[in-house]
């Protein structure tokens, strides 16, 4: 698995925790920034990650901002991306099993670093179940083909 990771200024600390987790799990990753504490625009980080995941350069992406909302909205504008904003462990598992999400968004001002690591670990290690869920995910993909 290869993962792209990015944050804006509001998610730097959790991004560092996620990078540490990826190293512990021996998962290949690319840190796509940001390295500043001054205000930056989240689409400048979310869109490159989502674009690279959609293009197949990375298997998954993880995005962090203050709330995770801006990152998830921006990422979901990219065709082929299914980004979930997650702040609990149950949703981390369900969004992989049921929705085959390929990008995870979290908010540093919403959750702490320990919970963020647990969410990311569950999300990274949970497999998509397919089955009845494949029909639902397929409907999203078909819509994208016809409308975007």
Helices and strands as residue ranges (DSSP letters): E 2-7, G 9-11, H 12-24, E 28-31, H 43-54, E 60-65, H 69-75, E 83-85, H 89-99, E 103-107, H 113-125, H 132-147
